[in-house]
């Protein structure tokens, strides 16, 4: 598919980097992320229309502070620095950065002056923005001018004489900066000269189908279906590309939700996918016996998935390709080129000696983009609207050792929670809701008898892309009903707690 422009986002470690990428794509321009420590050859090969340098936790005053090669900054490509990116640009072009007298975090107001980034803000001279910094730009590089200041008088924006290098101390990508999309639009369309040519309709699907056909040729493809949206959309696209060459395998690893295996197989039959069901629950639980460390769980599950797929593929006559529903956040969070937040079983857990080639048609897409593709493909809305479910399943929601008895407790509690959320009509407005079983027991009393039971944590979050999330303020009446039902219907549980932590600082899943 022809794409005339691309924005390269250089990630300096910000929690908002993927949010920047999504905001750019929402405006119709393709974006991709490279880590700041990527080889300069990769930065050159990217050949972007514009560059955005993200925020990050470091200080340019540190002796080993990361920097962008001046060759890239002097290449004539428009550059926008955000937060740390602003300080980095000032520092590298010869300005001065100092530790501020006080930090600025959270909602703030800035006064804007004439600047190319603010031409689409409707003439507003005072903007509400989201700040998150300590260091300040104290002296601009020669010829640069200030375009915004915070209420404290600190520089909040600047640009070069030709307006092609711009910078902001605040975050235009977050919802707390109401004019953020207008600011990003000015950079993309007025400064970079981009056109909005990034769409995910039939043209994108047809292009991906042709890519798959060219790559696979006459080879056989095996797909590990998880029951989730990502792997299902990948399978439907690939089936359209190679037809009967695709064999799907749905593995019950013993960590599915209540009745999930049956429900998922019914959905796959309705999509006319060629699916083989494998019950490997005992094998997985045996391999995980005694394991409590989250990363080890993920690695074991990832490798065993591949072994099961390879064995079943041999039974089916062999396979040349493994199809997976890897999406962009999986790749970035698994630390390809940067630090690991958490390994994803389909990225970080693949064995080095895997015999099959890898197909990942959704690798460059965010979750909401995958759902849009699924809608175009004709997949039922109720299926596309399912809450995300991790590949390792309940393994990352059952903290501590994994035993069938503990997983059954979690299954029953989780089913009650989701049932009550659906009854309240809240399911579709929540990004993700689930129960976690904690490795903590506590004293209780039932019928005048002392108990020493399990603890269930309720988790419900709202999000656009799973990169940031806010906890959902569920109605007290709903929480009361869920707590009473779990304690009454799951006798091993005597305590229910609510997780009220956003992402960051927490991740959505507990492990």
Secondary structure as GFF3:
##gff-version 3
##sequence-region A 1 511
A	DSSP	beta_strand	6	11	.	.	.	ID=ss1
A	DSSP	alpha_helix	17	26	.	.	.	ID=ss2
A	DSSP	beta_strand	30	35	.	.	.	ID=ss3
A	DSSP	alpha_helix	40	46	.	.	.	ID=ss4
A	DSSP	beta_strand	50	53	.	.	.	ID=ss5
A	DSSP	alpha_helix	70	73	.	.	.	ID=ss6
A	DSSP	beta_strand	78	82	.	.	.	ID=ss7
A	DSSP	alpha_helix	84	92	.	.	.	ID=ss8
A	DSSP	beta_strand	96	112	.	.	.	ID=ss9
A	DSSP	three_ten_helix	116	118	.	.	.	ID=ss10
A	DSSP	beta_strand	126	139	.	.	.	ID=ss11
A	DSSP	beta_strand	145	150	.	.	.	ID=ss12
A	DSSP	beta_strand	155	159	.	.	.	ID=ss13
A	DSSP	beta_strand	165	168	.	.	.	ID=ss14
A	DSSP	alpha_helix	180	185	.	.	.	ID=ss15
A	DSSP	pi_helix	186	191	.	.	.	ID=ss16
A	DSSP	alpha_helix	202	216	.	.	.	ID=ss17
A	DSSP	beta_strand	221	225	.	.	.	ID=ss18
A	DSSP	alpha_helix	229	242	.	.	.	ID=ss19
A	DSSP	three_ten_helix	243	245	.	.	.	ID=ss20
A	DSSP	beta_strand	246	252	.	.	.	ID=ss21
A	DSSP	alpha_helix	260	270	.	.	.	ID=ss22
A	DSSP	beta_strand	275	279	.	.	.	ID=ss23
A	DSSP	alpha_helix	281	287	.	.	.	ID=ss24
A	DSSP	alpha_helix	294	315	.	.	.	ID=ss25
A	DSSP	beta_strand	321	323	.	.	.	ID=ss26
A	DSSP	alpha_helix	328	333	.	.	.	ID=ss27
A	DSSP	beta_strand	357	359	.	.	.	ID=ss28
A	DSSP	alpha_helix	367	377	.	.	.	ID=ss29
A	DSSP	alpha_helix	381	384	.	.	.	ID=ss30
A	DSSP	three_ten_helix	393	396	.	.	.	ID=ss31
A	DSSP	alpha_helix	404	423	.	.	.	ID=ss32
A	DSSP	three_ten_helix	427	429	.	.	.	ID=ss33
A	DSSP	beta_strand	432	446	.	.	.	ID=ss34
A	DSSP	beta_strand	449	462	.	.	.	ID=ss35
A	DSSP	beta_strand	470	471	.	.	.	ID=ss36
A	DSSP	alpha_helix	476	489	.	.	.	ID=ss37
A	DSSP	beta_strand	493	498	.	.	.	ID=ss38
###
